[in-house]
């Protein structure tokens, strides 16, 4: 029952994503099953690091994420955006 509730919550979340609106209910359910592996990140922990291969798909279920870019030739980072739910 717990897995069903978790998948239902993910399915409901996916239906709210504008990019996924064209998917059928069957496709949304299939995607939901694939997204059952959730990960919680701690404050300040990097999710994706500039220059590393992008081999994942990330969605914010709750909280806030700062998007930054390293300036070429320095260690300085420029804040680009804050994403939150």
C-alpha positions as CSV (number, residue, x, y, z in Angstrom):
1,X,0.0,0.0,0.0
2,X,2.9,2.4,0.8
3,X,4.4,1.9,-2.7
4,X,1.1,2.6,-4.3
5,X,0.7,5.9,-2.3
6,X,4.2,6.9,-3.3
7,X,3.7,6.1,-7.0
8,X,0.3,8.0,-6.9
9,X,2.1,11.0,-5.5
10,X,4.7,10.9,-8.2
11,X,2.1,10.5,-10.9
12,X,0.1,13.5,-9.6
13,X,3.4,15.5,-9.6
14,X,4.2,14.5,-13.1
15,X,0.8,15.6,-14.4
16,X,1.5,19.1,-13.2
17,X,4.7,19.5,-15.2
18,X,4.0,21.5,-18.3
19,X,6.6,19.7,-20.4
20,X,4.9,16.4,-19.7
21,X,1.3,17.5,-20.4
22,X,1.2,15.7,-23.8
23,X,2.0,12.3,-22.3
24,X,-0.8,9.8,-22.0
25,X,-1.9,8.4,-18.6
26,X,-0.2,5.2,-19.4
27,X,3.1,7.0,-20.3
28,X,2.9,9.1,-17.1
29,X,2.4,5.9,-15.0
30,X,5.4,4.2,-16.7
31,X,7.5,7.3,-16.0
32,X,6.3,7.4,-12.5
33,X,7.5,3.8,-11.9
34,X,10.9,4.8,-13.2
35,X,11.1,7.8,-10.9
36,X,10.6,5.8,-7.7
37,X,14.2,6.2,-6.8
38,X,14.2,9.5,-5.0
39,X,17.2,11.2,-3.4
40,X,17.2,13.8,-0.7
41,X,20.0,16.4,-0.9
42,X,21.3,18.3,2.1
43,X,21.6,22.1,2.2
44,X,24.6,23.2,0.2
45,X,25.1,19.8,-1.4
46,X,25.8,19.8,-5.2
47,X,23.3,18.0,-7.3
48,X,25.1,18.6,-10.7
49,X,28.6,20.0,-11.1
50,X,29.5,22.0,-14.2
51,X,31.7,20.1,-16.6
52,X,30.6,16.6,-15.5
53,X,28.4,14.5,-17.9
54,X,24.7,15.1,-17.5
55,X,23.3,11.6,-17.2
56,X,20.3,12.1,-14.9
57,X,16.9,13.6,-14.8
58,X,16.1,15.8,-11.8
59,X,12.8,17.2,-10.5
60,X,12.3,19.3,-7.5
61,X,9.5,17.8,-5.3
62,X,10.0,20.2,-2.5
63,X,12.5,22.8,-1.4
64,X,14.8,25.1,-3.2
65,X,17.8,24.8,-5.6
66,X,20.3,27.6,-6.5
67,X,21.7,27.4,-10.0
68,X,25.2,28.8,-10.4
69,X,27.9,28.9,-13.1
70,X,31.6,28.9,-12.6
71,X,33.3,31.8,-14.3
72,X,36.1,30.7,-16.7
73,X,39.6,31.0,-15.3
74,X,38.5,31.7,-11.7
75,X,36.8,30.0,-8.8
76,X,34.1,32.6,-8.7
77,X,30.5,31.5,-9.2
78,X,27.7,33.6,-10.7
79,X,24.2,33.0,-9.4
80,X,21.9,32.3,-12.3
81,X,18.6,31.4,-10.8
82,X,16.8,30.0,-7.8
83,X,14.3,27.2,-8.5
84,X,11.7,26.2,-5.8
85,X,8.5,24.4,-5.2
